[in-house]
């Protein structure tokens, strides 16, 4: 071997360490953005958490359209602008007149672009653009809707909205983390060997139960804050959110989150890809991190808006 050359083993080791460095950097970025988002939510800095949500929605829109092979800059720009704009209308409580009619014309516009530029825009591209910029964006905007529950007939306070915000996070991410950790140790029965071979029934059960227990503890923490610092009996007597509801709601949302993860895994297998993008090296894309949230958020918001709306 010549001087200065690396063996195959050395090259692989170097690449491995570079990958670890990229993953660490991506993790720091994720934690940093999440910290800013959480602080802005708790301090009710409306423009900041709305802007962050809009940027994430636009990034998810880009990933989903790109992953199906679209190369049209016009389709990317239009759908990402619609995605971000929709989030801003939710964040600043802007009512759009004749919203359903506008959605219909938007879909027709996307299909018209597919006809006029059929060499670069296929029917699948147009449908995915509509799905990503409308359906997925609506799901993500429920982060804002949960925090803005005090505007829903005045039945909720900001503190209660914050609890529901954390509830969506724990049922999405904590369930997945503990399901993976427990499943790796004792998991023997695969849930979906073809779609997601690493997921086991043992991990799913323990992940769901641990998440439910954590949510009860978090609710207890919010109760103590309300009673000790604010001198109110929120979450115990006055609040629509009761301890009795948390366990079944946590179980339901954890199961819904798993289906979100399975759906994303199924899409990736159908397309023959490992990650939705390499935007976050070592983690994949934005969709890879929010697949469970995109299912949990609208279900959680729907439960409370239907019951108390």
BELRAZI-V503112 format. One record per backbone hydrogen bond with DSSP energy under -1.0 kcal/mol. NH is the residue of the N-H (numbers start at 1). CO is the residue of the C=O. Records with the same first field share a line. If there is no record, write none. Layout:
NH: CO + CO
This chain:
5: 2
11: 7
12: 8
13: 9
14: 10
15: 11
16: 12
17: 13
18: 14
19: 15
20: 16
21: 17
22: 18
23: 19
24: 20
25: 21
26: 22
27: 23
28: 24
29: 25
30: 26
31: 27
32: 28
33: 29
34: 30
35: 31
36: 32
37: 33
38: 34
39: 35
40: 36
41: 37
42: 38
43: 39
45: 40
46: 44
49: 45
50: 46
51: 47
52: 48
53: 49
54: 50
55: 51
56: 52
57: 53
58: 54
59: 55
60: 56
61: 57
62: 58
63: 59
64: 60
65: 61
66: 62
67: 63
69: 66
70: 65
76: 72
77: 73
78: 74
79: 75
80: 76
81: 77
82: 78
83: 79
84: 80
85: 81
86: 82
87: 83
88: 84
89: 85
90: 86
91: 87
92: 88
93: 90
94: 89
102: 98
103: 99
104: 100
105: 101
106: 102
107: 103
108: 104
109: 105
110: 106
111: 107
112: 108
113: 109
114: 110
115: 111
116: 112
117: 113
120: 117
121: 117
126: 122
127: 123
128: 124
129: 125
130: 126
131: 127
132: 128
133: 129
134: 130
136: 131
138: 134
139: 135
140: 136
141: 137
142: 139
143: 140
145: 141
146: 142
147: 143
148: 144
149: 146
151: 148
152: 149
153: 151
155: 152
161: 157
162: 158
163: 159
164: 160
165: 161
166: 162
167: 163
168: 164
169: 165
170: 166
171: 167
173: 169
175: 170
177: 173
178: 174
179: 175
180: 176
181: 177
182: 178
183: 179
184: 180
186: 182
187: 183
191: 199
196: 192
199: 196
201: 189
204: 200
205: 201
206: 202
207: 203
208: 204
209: 205
210: 206
211: 207
212: 208
213: 209
214: 210
215: 211
216: 212
217: 213
218: 214
219: 215
220: 216
221: 217
222: 218
223: 219
224: 220
225: 221
226: 222
227: 223
228: 224
229: 225
230: 225
232: 226
236: 233
237: 233
238: 233
246: 242
249: 245
250: 246
251: 247
252: 248
253: 249
254: 250
255: 251
256: 252
257: 253
258: 254
259: 255
260: 256
261: 257
262: 258
263: 259
264: 260
265: 261
266: 262
267: 263
268: 264
269: 265
270: 266
271: 267
273: 268
280: 284
283: 280
284: 280
290: 286
291: 287
294: 290
295: 292
296: 292
297: 293
299: 295
300: 296
301: 297
302: 298
303: 299
304: 300
305: 301
306: 302
307: 303
308: 304
309: 305
